[in-house]
Amino acid sequence: MKNILPILALVFVLASCGSSKNIGNAPIKESSSYRQEPPEIAKRVANNALHYHGTRYKYGGMSKRGLDCSGLVYLAFEKEGIALPRISRDIAKRGNRIHLSKANVGDLVFFKTGKSGRRINHVGLIVQIIPGEVNFIHSSTSRGVIISSLNEKYWNRSFVMARRIL
């Protein structure tokens, strides 16, 4: 396992945030029978984030002109009147930790990636649950705001936890 971490760090530097699932601005739907229907506010938060799909990455960014991962989450929740910290590792202290099998649209997923692999440094927002797959929106340093799957090897290995704010 220790030998894999440097390789993952190199992959992150070269490929950054992986690939995107193209679900675009499709309305949020709950299609998995083992999860409860997410609250309407959770769907709105996810749709708020989807509004930024395709926006370029900008460290510290907080607008359509550029966003980082925590800026995306911050703005998606802020539009619904919910204040969150501005840094992913601080957001990771909010809400309740949940098992991934209980995660739903509007929940957050946290990662330890790249050179900062010892602490949480990346956050995404779940926008779609389908049987066997969790898709989340986030801001990639190389590709901007994209949708990725926790089934992708990079994200699966970097995953730390899921948290429910709503």
Contacts in CASP RR format, 6 or more apart in sequence:
PFRMAT RR
TARGET T0000
AUTHOR 0000-0000-0000
METHOD contacts of the structure
MODEL  1
MKNILPILALVFVLASCGSSKNIGNAPIKESSSYRQEPPEIAKRVANNAL
HYHGTRYKYGGMSKRGLDCSGLVYLAFEKEGIALPRISRDIAKRGNRIHL
SKANVGDLVFFKTGKSGRRINHVGLIVQIIPGEVNFIHSSTSRGVIISSL
NEKYWNRSFVMARRIL
4 157 0 8 1.000
5 117 0 8 1.000
8 114 0 8 1.000
8 154 0 8 1.000
8 157 0 8 1.000
8 158 0 8 1.000
9 114 0 8 1.000
9 115 0 8 1.000
9 117 0 8 1.000
11 154 0 8 1.000
12 113 0 8 1.000
12 114 0 8 1.000
12 154 0 8 1.000
13 114 0 8 1.000
13 115 0 8 1.000
15 142 0 8 1.000
15 154 0 8 1.000
16 140 0 8 1.000
16 141 0 8 1.000
16 142 0 8 1.000
16 143 0 8 1.000
17 138 0 8 1.000
17 140 0 8 1.000
17 141 0 8 1.000
17 142 0 8 1.000
17 143 0 8 1.000
17 144 0 8 1.000
17 146 0 8 1.000
17 148 0 8 1.000
17 154 0 8 1.000
18 140 0 8 1.000
18 143 0 8 1.000
18 146 0 8 1.000
18 148 0 8 1.000
18 152 0 8 1.000
18 154 0 8 1.000
18 155 0 8 1.000
19 146 0 8 1.000
19 148 0 8 1.000
19 152 0 8 1.000
20 143 0 8 1.000
20 146 0 8 1.000
20 147 0 8 1.000
20 148 0 8 1.000
21 128 0 8 1.000
21 135 0 8 1.000
21 147 0 8 1.000
21 148 0 8 1.000
21 149 0 8 1.000
22 147 0 8 1.000
23 127 0 8 1.000
23 128 0 8 1.000
23 135 0 8 1.000
23 147 0 8 1.000
24 50 0 8 1.000
24 53 0 8 1.000
24 147 0 8 1.000
25 47 0 8 1.000
25 50 0 8 1.000
25 51 0 8 1.000
25 53 0 8 1.000
26 50 0 8 1.000
27 47 0 8 1.000
28 38 0 8 1.000
28 43 0 8 1.000
28 46 0 8 1.000
28 47 0 8 1.000
28 50 0 8 1.000
28 105 0 8 1.000
28 127 0 8 1.000
28 128 0 8 1.000
29 128 0 8 1.000
30 37 0 8 1.000
30 38 0 8 1.000
30 104 0 8 1.000
30 105 0 8 1.000
30 129 0 8 1.000
31 128 0 8 1.000
31 129 0 8 1.000
31 130 0 8 1.000
31 131 0 8 1.000
32 129 0 8 1.000
32 130 0 8 1.000
32 131 0 8 1.000
32 132 0 8 1.000
33 131 0 8 1.000
34 101 0 8 1.000
35 102 0 8 1.000
35 103 0 8 1.000
35 104 0 8 1.000
35 129 0 8 1.000
36 104 0 8 1.000
38 104 0 8 1.000
38 105 0 8 1.000
38 106 0 8 1.000
39 166 0 8 1.000
41 80 0 8 1.000
41 166 0 8 1.000
42 104 0 8 1.000
42 105 0 8 1.000
42 106 0 8 1.000
42 107 0 8 1.000
42 166 0 8 1.000
43 105 0 8 1.000
43 106 0 8 1.000
44 79 0 8 1.000
44 80 0 8 1.000
45 76 0 8 1.000
45 77 0 8 1.000
45 79 0 8 1.000
45 80 0 8 1.000
45 82 0 8 1.000
45 106 0 8 1.000
45 125 0 8 1.000
45 166 0 8 1.000
46 76 0 8 1.000
46 105 0 8 1.000
46 106 0 8 1.000
46 125 0 8 1.000
46 126 0 8 1.000
46 127 0 8 1.000
46 137 0 8 1.000
48 75 0 8 1.000
48 76 0 8 1.000
48 77 0 8 1.000
48 79 0 8 1.000
48 80 0 8 1.000
49 72 0 8 1.000
49 73 0 8 1.000
49 75 0 8 1.000
49 76 0 8 1.000
49 125 0 8 1.000
49 127 0 8 1.000
49 137 0 8 1.000
50 127 0 8 1.000
50 137 0 8 1.000
52 64 0 8 1.000
52 67 0 8 1.000
52 72 0 8 1.000
52 75 0 8 1.000
52 76 0 8 1.000
52 137 0 8 1.000
52 139 0 8 1.000
52 145 0 8 1.000
53 137 0 8 1.000
53 145 0 8 1.000
53 146 0 8 1.000
53 147 0 8 1.000
54 144 0 8 1.000
54 145 0 8 1.000
54 146 0 8 1.000
55 64 0 8 1.000
55 65 0 8 1.000
55 66 0 8 1.000
55 67 0 8 1.000
55 72 0 8 1.000
55 139 0 8 1.000
55 144 0 8 1.000
55 145 0 8 1.000
56 65 0 8 1.000
56 66 0 8 1.000
56 67 0 8 1.000
56 144 0 8 1.000
56 145 0 8 1.000
57 66 0 8 1.000
57 67 0 8 1.000
57 68 0 8 1.000
57 139 0 8 1.000
57 140 0 8 1.000
57 141 0 8 1.000
57 142 0 8 1.000
57 143 0 8 1.000
57 144 0 8 1.000
57 145 0 8 1.000
58 65 0 8 1.000
58 66 0 8 1.000
58 67 0 8 1.000
58 68 0 8 1.000
59 68 0 8 1.000
60 67 0 8 1.000
60 68 0 8 1.000
60 71 0 8 1.000
61 67 0 8 1.000
61 68 0 8 1.000
61 71 0 8 1.000
62 71 0 8 1.000
62 74 0 8 1.000
62 75 0 8 1.000
66 144 0 8 1.000
67 75 0 8 1.000
67 139 0 8 1.000
67 144 0 8 1.000
67 145 0 8 1.000
68 139 0 8 1.000
69 88 0 8 1.000
69 122 0 8 1.000
69 123 0 8 1.000
69 124 0 8 1.000
69 138 0 8 1.000
69 139 0 8 1.000
70 85 0 8 1.000
70 86 0 8 1.000
70 87 0 8 1.000
70 88 0 8 1.000
70 91 0 8 1.000
70 123 0 8 1.000
71 86 0 8 1.000
71 139 0 8 1.000
72 124 0 8 1.000
72 125 0 8 1.000
72 137 0 8 1.000
72 138 0 8 1.000
72 139 0 8 1.000
72 145 0 8 1.000
73 84 0 8 1.000
73 88 0 8 1.000
73 91 0 8 1.000
73 108 0 8 1.000
73 123 0 8 1.000
73 124 0 8 1.000
73 125 0 8 1.000
74 84 0 8 1.000
74 85 0 8 1.000
74 86 0 8 1.000
74 91 0 8 1.000
76 125 0 8 1.000
77 83 0 8 1.000
77 84 0 8 1.000
77 165 0 8 1.000
78 84 0 8 1.000
82 165 0 8 1.000
82 166 0 8 1.000
84 91 0 8 1.000
84 94 0 8 1.000
84 165 0 8 1.000
85 91 0 8 1.000
85 93 0 8 1.000
85 94 0 8 1.000
88 110 0 8 1.000
88 120 0 8 1.000
88 121 0 8 1.000
88 122 0 8 1.000
88 123 0 8 1.000
89 119 0 8 1.000
89 120 0 8 1.000
89 121 0 8 1.000
91 108 0 8 1.000
91 110 0 8 1.000
91 123 0 8 1.000
92 108 0 8 1.000
92 110 0 8 1.000
92 120 0 8 1.000
92 123 0 8 1.000
92 160 0 8 1.000
92 161 0 8 1.000
92 163 0 8 1.000
94 163 0 8 1.000
94 165 0 8 1.000
95 163 0 8 1.000
95 164 0 8 1.000
95 165 0 8 1.000
96 163 0 8 1.000
96 164 0 8 1.000
97 161 0 8 1.000
97 162 0 8 1.000
97 163 0 8 1.000
98 107 0 8 1.000
98 162 0 8 1.000
98 163 0 8 1.000
98 164 0 8 1.000
99 162 0 8 1.000
100 134 0 8 1.000
100 150 0 8 1.000
100 159 0 8 1.000
100 162 0 8 1.000
102 162 0 8 1.000
103 109 0 8 1.000
103 126 0 8 1.000
103 129 0 8 1.000
103 134 0 8 1.000
103 162 0 8 1.000
103 164 0 8 1.000
104 126 0 8 1.000
104 129 0 8 1.000
104 164 0 8 1.000
105 126 0 8 1.000
105 127 0 8 1.000
105 128 0 8 1.000
105 129 0 8 1.000
106 125 0 8 1.000
106 126 0 8 1.000
106 127 0 8 1.000
106 165 0 8 1.000
106 166 0 8 1.000
107 125 0 8 1.000
107 126 0 8 1.000
107 162 0 8 1.000
107 163 0 8 1.000
107 164 0 8 1.000
107 165 0 8 1.000
107 166 0 8 1.000
108 123 0 8 1.000
108 124 0 8 1.000
108 125 0 8 1.000
108 126 0 8 1.000
108 162 0 8 1.000
108 163 0 8 1.000
108 164 0 8 1.000
108 165 0 8 1.000
109 123 0 8 1.000
109 124 0 8 1.000
109 125 0 8 1.000
109 126 0 8 1.000
109 134 0 8 1.000
109 136 0 8 1.000
109 150 0 8 1.000
109 159 0 8 1.000
109 161 0 8 1.000
109 162 0 8 1.000
110 120 0 8 1.000
110 122 0 8 1.000
110 123 0 8 1.000
110 124 0 8 1.000
110 159 0 8 1.000
110 160 0 8 1.000
110 161 0 8 1.000
110 162 0 8 1.000
110 163 0 8 1.000
111 120 0 8 1.000
111 121 0 8 1.000
111 122 0 8 1.000
111 123 0 8 1.000
111 124 0 8 1.000
111 155 0 8 1.000
111 158 0 8 1.000
111 159 0 8 1.000
111 160 0 8 1.000
112 118 0 8 1.000
112 119 0 8 1.000
112 120 0 8 1.000
112 121 0 8 1.000
112 122 0 8 1.000
112 158 0 8 1.000
112 160 0 8 1.000
113 121 0 8 1.000
113 122 0 8 1.000
113 158 0 8 1.000
114 121 0 8 1.000
114 158 0 8 1.000
117 158 0 8 1.000
120 160 0 8 1.000
122 138 0 8 1.000
122 158 0 8 1.000
123 138 0 8 1.000
124 136 0 8 1.000
124 137 0 8 1.000
124 138 0 8 1.000
125 136 0 8 1.000
125 137 0 8 1.000
125 138 0 8 1.000
126 134 0 8 1.000
126 135 0 8 1.000
126 136 0 8 1.000
126 162 0 8 1.000
127 135 0 8 1.000
127 136 0 8 1.000
127 137 0 8 1.000
127 147 0 8 1.000
128 134 0 8 1.000
128 135 0 8 1.000
128 147 0 8 1.000
129 135 0 8 1.000
132 151 0 8 1.000
133 149 0 8 1.000
133 150 0 8 1.000
133 151 0 8 1.000
134 149 0 8 1.000
134 150 0 8 1.000
134 151 0 8 1.000
135 147 0 8 1.000
135 148 0 8 1.000
135 149 0 8 1.000
135 150 0 8 1.000
136 147 0 8 1.000
136 148 0 8 1.000
136 149 0 8 1.000
136 150 0 8 1.000
137 145 0 8 1.000
137 146 0 8 1.000
137 147 0 8 1.000
138 145 0 8 1.000
138 146 0 8 1.000
138 148 0 8 1.000
139 145 0 8 1.000
139 146 0 8 1.000
140 146 0 8 1.000
140 148 0 8 1.000
148 155 0 8 1.000
149 155 0 8 1.000
150 156 0 8 1.000
150 159 0 8 1.000
END
